[in-house]
Amino acid sequence: MDLSKIKTIAFQGAKGAYSDLACRTVFPSLETLGCNSFEDAFVAVRDGKAELAMIPIDNTIAGRVADVHHLMPDGGLYIIGEHFQPIRHALLGVKGSSKKKLKHVHSHIHALPQCRKLLGKLDVQPHVHADTAGAAQEIAEKNDPEHGAIASELAAQIYDLEILDRDIQDAAHNTTRFLILGTEPEIPDEEITTITSLIFTVRNIPASLYKCLGGFATNGFSFTKLESYVDPNFQAARFYCDIEGHPDNDSFKLALEELGFFATDVRFLGAYPAHAFRAHDNDGSTIN
């Protein structure tokens, strides 16, 4: 990736959202472009308003981001990278506020239950917002010491809020996996540990999914992710998968050839370097 040709990266949410934080962590030199929806972020890249998009796909607590899974098949973008962002929630308030003064806490529908222990101690009224940074922005505008927000420390900087408490999430492993998307695939060198993402539709034959996966098993490839889509007839006929393997590898090509006997509409979504996070356990130790 030639960063000299890239100026802007799009994300869903307001400035200071965790998606914005992920963009700034991976690409500190790029301008970040907030979008109202995931679809708007896809469109921003397709229309040339941004060269890349940073899109969340899974969280270790909340699970998969359903909207993104439905956008990926026909979104017109390719996965060129991944990033694992630790989620470190902070309790924010306006100048002069304190935890004792708070009666209301605002945040995203997933962030509030991720901080259940602290909210229970504070005995406050939770309020759901579209994103964490939007909640931070609203309490900054409200300027009421009784109203706080759960958001990132980046949001505190952007909206000039006080950090009343740090690392308030209940689970230390709280992490979101992001996909970095572009208009063209960027396949890494074959010697680099690579994740290849595909979407395929199984044929209407007995044990079709088992047969689709068999070629990868016999050729020694591991699936790091396999998720189904429900079609209009409520049959799980379409699957998204991440495979640890390089698409130019001869054994991988054999596995794809076998997949073609039992699946239709096989789509290549991208091949990209596996993030270093995959080589570490949740406690930070390296997996041997």
C-alpha positions, 0 to 999 in steps of 0.5 A, spaced: 500 500 500 502 506 497 500 511 503 503 517 499 497 516 494 492 515 500 489 521 504 482 519 507 479 513 510 472 513 512 468 510 518 461 509 521 460 514 526 462 521 529 469 523 530 472 520 536 468 513 535 472 507 536 472 506 529 475 513 528 480 511 533 482 504 529 483 509 523 488 513 527 492 507 530 493 504 523 494 510 519 496 516 523 497 520 517 490 520 514 484 524 515 478 520 517 471 521 514 465 520 519 459 517 515 452 516 518 452 509 516 456 503 514 453 503 507 455 511 507 462 509 508 462 504 503 459 509 498 464 514 500 470 509 498 466 507 491 465 515 490 472 517 491 471 521 497 476 516 501 481 511 498 480 506 504 474 504 509 475 502 516 469 497 518 468 493 524 466 486 523 466 482 530 467 484 537 469 479 542 463 481 547 457 483 542 459 478 536 458 479 529 456 486 526 450 484 522 449 490 518 457 489 515 456 482 513 450 483 509 454 489 506 460 485 504 457 480 498 455 486 494 459 492 497 464 493 491 470 493 495 476 488 497 479 487 504 486 489 504 487 488 511 485 487 518 486 490 525 484 488 532 482 494 536 482 493 544 476 497 547 478 501 553 471 505 555 472 511 559 467 515 563 466 522 561 463 528 563 463 535 562 467 540 566 466 540 573 462 534 573 464 527 578 461 520 578 457 522 584 454 528 580 452 523 575 444 521 574 444 519 567 450 516 562 449 515 555 452 511 550 452 505 544 447 499 546 453 495 546 457 499 550 452 500 556 452 493 558 459 492 557 460 497 563 454 494 567 458 493 574 460 501 574 453 503 572 450 498 577 455 502 583 453 509 580 446 507 580 444 512 574 439 512 568 442 509 561 441 512 555 442 509 548 445 512 542 447 510 535 455 511 537 459 512 543 462 518 540 455 521 538 453 520 546 460 524 548 458 530 543 451 530 546 453 531 553 458 536 551 453 540 548 448 539 554 453 541 558 450 538 564 454 535 570 448 530 571 449 527 564 455 523 562 458 518 557 461 512 556 466 513 550 473 513 548 479 517 551 479 520 544 472 522 544 474 526 551 479 530 547 475 532 541 469 534 545 473 537 551 470 533 556 473 530 563 475 523 564 472 521 570 474 514 570 478 509 565 478 502 563 471 501 566 469 495 561 467 489 565 471 484 561 479 486 559 479 482 553 474 486 549 476 487 542 473 489 536 476 486 529 476 491 523 477 490 516 480 495 512 477 496 505 479 499 498 477 499 491 482 494 489 485 487 492 492 488 494 495 480 495 501 480 499 507 476 498 506 468 498 511 468 504 507 472 509 502 469 513 495 470 509 488 470 511 483 469 504 476 471 505 471 468 500 463 468 500 460 462 496 453 459 496 452 451 497 449 447 492 442 444 494 445 437 495 446 432 501 452 434 505 454 440 501 457 444 506 461 438 508 463 437 501 465 444 500 470 444 506 473 438 505 478 440 500 481 445 505 481 440 510 485 435 506 489 440 503 491 443 510 488 449 511 484 452 517 478 456 517 478 462 522 471 464 521 465 461 518 458 464 518 452 463 514 447 468 511 439 466 511 436 467 504 429 469 503 427 462 504 430 462 511 435 456 508 442 458 510 445 457 503 450 462 503 457 462 507 462 468 509 469 465 511 476 467 513 481 462 511 488 462 513 492 461 506 494 464 500 490 464 494 496 463 490 498 457 493 498 451 489 494 447 495 489 453 496 488 452 488 486 445 489 481 446 495 478 452 491 477 447 485 474 442 489 469 448 492 467 449 485 464 442 485 459 443 491 458 451 491 456 456 486 457 464 486 464 463 489 466 470 490 473 473 492 473 478 498 480 479 499 487 476 501 491 480 506 496 479 512 494 476 518 494 481 524 499 480 529 494 479 534 492 472 532 499 470 534 497 472 541 493 469 547 488 474 550 493 475 556 498 477 551 502 471 551 505 468 545 501 462 542 507 457 541 
